[in-house]
């Protein structure tokens, strides 16, 4: 399954990058504002990372998020067409969000489009607000349902067809506060996953 492959790649690379930088689990946990046990579970492949975690880990390790996926990208070659049946899926740990990556070779792209199916109560990250690297931008299109968004303290409810375009460095979060699944297109530049 594709999501296991992504999770496996992050697990393998996380430990490699952490040990190369001579960081303990405790130091990396402090840098990413999470627990030592969570970092350990990620390294062992026992849990899937939240949507913000690859970016937080990359920042703490002083790497680019795409560095986690270079081996996967190299195996896939430069294929322009990605069939729906071949999309990689990422299931969030709480089981309320499933994301599909809409391109191959993430490390070779300048933008990253993904779609997410967000069940009622599903949120971007249980730990709080997301922020992306300096110079990043994010575009959001609600294709079905509703999504509550907060950007830099400003709250708004988005309905089907509504869009957002904002500076990814601003603290932000989203949550499906409705009673139906939401289907959302996110586009990031540079790629964060």
N, C-alpha and C positions, 0 to 999 in steps of 0.2 A: 504494500500500500504506500502511496506517495507520501502521505503525512508522516509515516514511520521513517521513511528515507530522509526527509527533512529533519525530523527530530534526531535521528541517528547522526546526521552530519553535524548538527549544532552540538550535540553531546561530545562527539569526537574532537571537533575543532576547539570547543570551549576549554577542555582540559589541556589540549596542546598549547593554545595561546596563553592560558593561565600559567602553566609550568614554565614556558619559555620566558615569561616576564617575572618569574620567581615570586608569584603572588600566592598567598595562602587562600584557602576558601574564605577565611574571615575577612581578609583584606578586600577580596573581590566583592564579597557581600556588602561590606561597608561602602564601597565605591558605587554599587548599584542600588543601594537602599533596599536590600532584601535580606533574607536570613541565610546563614551558612548552610542549613539543611536544604533550602530551596536550590542553591547553587550545586550542592552535592547531588540532588535528585536530577537536575538538568544534565550534569556530567555523566551520570549513570543511565540516562535515558528513561528514567522512571516517571517523568512528568514532561508535558509539552510546555514550551515557553509561552507566556502571554504575548499579546501583540507588541507591547512596548519593550519586552525583555531583550530581543536581539539588538535593538538600538542602544539600550542601556549598557548591555554587555560590551558592544563594540566601542562605545565611548569610554568605558572603564578600562578596556584593554588597548585603547588607542589604535583601533583598526577600523576598517569600513565594514558595514553589515554584510556586504557582498562577499567578504573574505570567508564567511561561514559556508558559502554555497559554491565556491569555485570548482570543487571536484565534481559536483553534480552537473554544473554548467558545462564543464569540459567533456563529460560523458555524452551530453546531448548534442553537441555540435551547434552549428548555426542554422537552425531550422526556423524559417519565418512563419510557418503555419503551425499552430498548436490546436489540435482537435479537442473538442470538449471532453471526450473520453480520456484524454491524456493529461488533463489538468491535474496539478498537484493540489491536495487539500490539506489544510491545517485546522485541526479541531482544538479549540481553546480548552484549557483544563476544566472549566466549569461545565462544559458540554452545551453551552447556550449559543456559541458562535462557531460557525464553520466558514473558513475562508478558502477561496480558490485563487491560485496564482494564474494570471492570464497570459503570461509570457514565459518563454524559456530563457536560459542564459541570463539570469538576473544580473550577474556581475558585469555584463556587457551592455546594459541598458542605462539610459539617462532618466527614464521614467519607469514607474512600476504601477500598473493597474491590477487591482484585485477586486473580486466581488465577495461580499460576506452575507450569509444568511444569519440574522440575529434573532434569536427567540426572545419572547417577552422576558425581561429581566437581564438579558445579555448586555454586557458592558465591555468597553475597550480594555480595561485593566482594573482589577480589583484594588490595586495598590494606590490608585488616585489618578492624577493627571498625566497625560502624555506630553512629551516634547520631542521634537526631532532635531537633527543636526543643524548647525548654522547654515543659512542659505536655502533651507528646504521649503517646499511649498506643498500644499495638499488640496486636492479637489475632491468633492463629495457629491454624488447624485443618488437621491433616494428613488429607487426604481419601483419598490412596493412597500406599503406600510408606512410607519412613522418612525422617526428617530429623534431623540432629545439630544441636543448638542450644547456644550459649554466651551466657549473660547475666551480665554483671558478674563474670566469672570462674567462674560455676557452669555446669557442662556437663550436658547431658541428651540422651538419644535419644528422639525422639518417633516413635510408630508410628501407623498408621491409626486415626483417631478421637481421638487425643490433641490437647489444646489448650493454649495459653499465653495469658496476658493479663498485660502488664507495662508498666512505665514506659519509653517510647521514648527517654528521655534516657540510660538506662543503656547502656553499651557492649555491643553484642551482635553476633553473627554466626551464620550458619547454613551448612550444607554437606550435600549428599547423599553420605554415605559408604557407601551401599548399592550394590547391583549392579542395581537397577531404577529407573526413573523415579519421582519423587515428584510428587504433585499437591497443592498447598498453597493454602489460602485465607488471605490476609493482609488485615487491616482496620486502617487507620491513622486516627488523629484527632489533629491536623488532617491533611489530605492531605499526603503527602510527595512524590507524583509528579504 
